[in-house]
Amino acid sequence: MTFQSFKTSLLGAAALSMLLATAAQAHVSVEPAEAPAGSSAKVALRIGHGCEGTATHTVTVRIPAGFRGAKPMPKPGWKLSIRKDKLAEPYESHGRKVTEDVVDITWQATAREFWLEDAWYDEFVVRGQLPGQAGLLWWPVQQVCEKGRWDWVEVPKEGASAQGLKAPAARMNLVADPHAGHAH
């Protein structure tokens, strides 16, 4: 093995180690992690573990400000609840004025057999329209388990890192749409 190939292998191992360490800290995450601002999106919130080693039976997602027309995906064995609220600024959608929109979505297991075990992960999916402004979009999630709960709601101050937060909200990066303003 040459010094260069050894160095390349070492750098690859270090990068993989950092990636795995980052993934291990991400207890609730969002996919896609990056999306065009103003686009329609299917957003999957991933629950990576339970609480205190016990299974999850309830997940509530607080819809971020500016995310419009949230529609959750049903899950077999889970009851869906949606909470709407009046909008400070109504908007137009498909020719009608929208004055209230979804602010919270809750999935609750209907029986013990549907609980999300601590050793498993699952996704809770919602679709809608992303805000039109590029920047970070935080998805607060409450996870209730057989023992305890996690409130994944911490958001760093603007310009600060989420590193060191005990229970960070899931983060999505909205980027300027490179096709904005171009007619097809």
C-alpha positions as CSV (number, residue, x, y, z in Angstrom):
1,M,0.0,0.0,0.0
2,T,1.4,3.4,-1.0
3,F,1.4,6.3,1.4
4,Q,-1.2,8.1,-0.9
5,S,-3.6,5.1,-0.8
6,F,-3.1,4.8,3.0
7,K,-3.9,8.5,3.4
8,T,-7.0,8.2,1.1
9,S,-8.2,5.2,3.2
10,L,-7.6,7.1,6.4
11,L,-9.5,10.2,5.2
12,G,-12.4,8.0,4.0
13,A,-12.6,6.3,7.4
14,A,-12.6,9.6,9.2
15,A,-15.4,11.0,6.9
16,L,-17.4,7.8,7.5
17,S,-16.9,8.1,11.3
18,M,-18.1,11.7,11.3
19,L,-21.1,10.8,9.2
20,L,-22.1,8.0,11.5
21,A,-21.6,10.2,14.6
22,T,-23.8,12.9,13.1
23,A,-26.5,10.3,12.2
24,A,-26.4,8.8,15.7
25,Q,-27.2,12.3,17.1
26,A,-30.2,12.8,14.8
27,H,-33.0,11.3,16.7
28,V,-35.8,12.9,14.7
29,S,-35.0,13.9,11.1
30,V,-36.7,15.1,8.0
31,E,-36.5,14.0,4.4
32,P,-35.8,15.6,2.1
33,A,-33.2,17.5,4.1
34,E,-33.1,20.1,1.4
35,A,-35.8,21.3,-1.0
36,P,-36.6,24.2,-3.3
37,A,-38.4,27.1,-1.5
38,G,-42.0,27.5,-2.6
39,S,-42.3,24.0,-4.0
40,S,-44.8,21.3,-3.3
41,A,-43.2,18.6,-1.1
42,K,-43.7,15.2,0.5
43,V,-42.0,15.5,3.9
44,A,-41.1,12.4,5.9
45,L,-40.4,12.9,9.6
46,R,-38.3,10.0,10.9
47,I,-38.5,8.7,14.4
48,G,-35.2,6.9,15.2
49,H,-35.8,5.5,18.6
50,G,-38.3,5.3,21.6
51,C,-38.0,6.9,25.0
52,E,-36.1,5.3,27.8
53,G,-35.9,2.1,25.8
54,T,-39.7,1.9,25.4
55,A,-42.0,2.0,22.4
56,T,-43.6,5.1,20.8
57,H,-47.4,5.3,20.6
58,T,-48.1,8.9,19.7
59,V,-46.3,11.4,17.4
60,T,-47.4,15.0,16.9
61,V,-45.9,17.3,14.3
62,R,-46.3,21.0,14.6
63,I,-46.5,22.4,11.1
64,P,-43.9,25.2,10.5
65,A,-45.2,28.7,9.7
66,G,-45.5,29.2,6.0
67,F,-46.1,25.5,5.2
68,R,-49.5,25.5,3.4
69,G,-52.1,22.9,2.8
70,A,-50.7,20.2,5.0
71,K,-52.1,16.7,4.3
72,P,-50.9,13.8,6.4
73,M,-50.5,10.3,5.1
74,P,-52.6,7.8,7.0
75,K,-50.7,4.8,8.7
76,P,-52.5,1.5,9.2
77,G,-53.1,1.0,12.9
78,W,-52.7,4.7,13.7
79,K,-55.5,7.2,14.2
80,L,-55.0,10.6,12.6
81,S,-56.0,13.9,14.3
82,I,-55.6,17.3,12.6
83,R,-55.9,20.7,14.4
84,K,-56.5,23.8,12.3
85,D,-56.2,27.4,13.3
86,K,-57.1,30.8,11.8
87,L,-54.3,32.3,9.7
88,A,-52.9,35.8,10.4
89,E,-52.5,36.2,6.7
90,P,-55.0,34.3,4.5
91,Y,-53.8,33.1,1.1
92,E,-55.3,32.0,-2.2
93,S,-55.3,28.3,-3.3
94,H,-57.0,27.0,-6.4
95,G,-59.1,30.1,-6.7
96,R,-60.4,30.2,-3.1
97,K,-59.3,32.2,-0.1
98,V,-57.8,30.0,2.7
99,T,-58.4,31.6,6.1
100,E,-57.4,28.6,8.3
101,D,-54.9,25.9,7.9
102,V,-53.4,22.8,9.6
103,V,-51.1,23.6,12.6
104,D,-50.7,20.2,14.2
105,I,-51.0,16.6,13.0
106,T,-51.1,13.7,15.5
107,W,-50.7,10.0,14.7
108,Q,-51.7,7.7,17.7
109,A,-51.5,4.0,17.6
110,T,-54.9,2.3,18.0
111,A,-53.5,-0.8,19.7
112,R,-50.3,-2.0,21.3
113,E,-49.4,-4.1,18.3
114,F,-49.0,-0.9,16.2
115,W,-46.6,0.8,18.6
116,L,-43.2,1.8,17.2
117,E,-40.7,-0.3,19.2
118,D,-37.5,1.4,20.4
119,A,-35.3,-0.8,18.1
120,W,-37.2,0.3,15.0
121,Y,-37.7,3.5,13.1
122,D,-40.6,4.8,11.1
123,E,-41.7,7.8,9.0
124,F,-44.7,10.0,9.5
125,V,-45.5,11.7,6.2
126,V,-47.2,15.0,5.3
127,R,-47.3,16.9,2.1
128,G,-48.0,20.5,1.2
129,Q,-46.4,23.6,-0.1
130,L,-43.1,24.8,1.4
131,P,-42.6,28.5,2.2
132,G,-41.4,30.7,-0.6
133,Q,-38.4,32.1,1.2
134,A,-35.0,30.2,1.2
135,G,-33.6,29.4,4.7
136,L,-34.0,26.9,7.4
137,L,-37.4,25.4,8.2
138,W,-37.7,23.7,11.6
139,W,-40.2,20.8,12.2
140,P,-41.0,20.5,16.0
141,V,-42.1,16.9,16.9
142,Q,-43.5,15.5,20.1
143,Q,-43.0,11.8,20.7
144,V,-44.9,10.0,23.5
145,C,-43.8,6.6,24.6
146,E,-44.8,3.9,27.1
147,K,-42.3,5.5,29.5
148,G,-41.6,9.2,29.0
149,R,-41.6,11.4,26.0
150,W,-39.4,13.5,23.8
151,D,-40.2,17.1,22.8
152,W,-38.0,17.6,19.7
153,V,-38.6,21.3,19.7
154,E,-35.3,23.0,20.3
155,V,-34.2,25.5,17.6
156,P,-30.9,27.3,17.8
157,K,-30.7,31.1,17.7
158,E,-30.4,32.5,14.2
159,G,-26.9,31.9,12.9
160,A,-26.0,29.4,15.7
161,S,-25.4,25.7,15.3
162,A,-27.8,23.0,16.5
163,Q,-24.9,21.1,17.9
164,G,-25.2,20.6,21.7
165,L,-29.0,20.8,21.7
166,K,-30.5,17.9,23.6
167,A,-33.7,17.6,21.6
168,P,-33.5,19.6,18.4
169,A,-36.4,20.0,16.0
170,A,-35.9,18.4,12.6
171,R,-34.2,20.8,10.2
172,M,-34.9,21.3,6.5
173,N,-32.9,23.6,4.3
174,L,-35.0,25.6,1.8
175,V,-33.0,26.7,-1.2
176,A,-33.8,29.2,-3.9
177,D,-35.4,27.4,-6.9
178,P,-32.9,27.6,-9.8
179,H,-35.8,27.5,-12.2
180,A,-37.8,30.4,-10.7
181,G,-38.7,32.9,-13.3
182,H,-38.0,30.6,-16.3
183,A,-41.0,29.7,-18.5
184,H,-41.3,26.2,-19.8
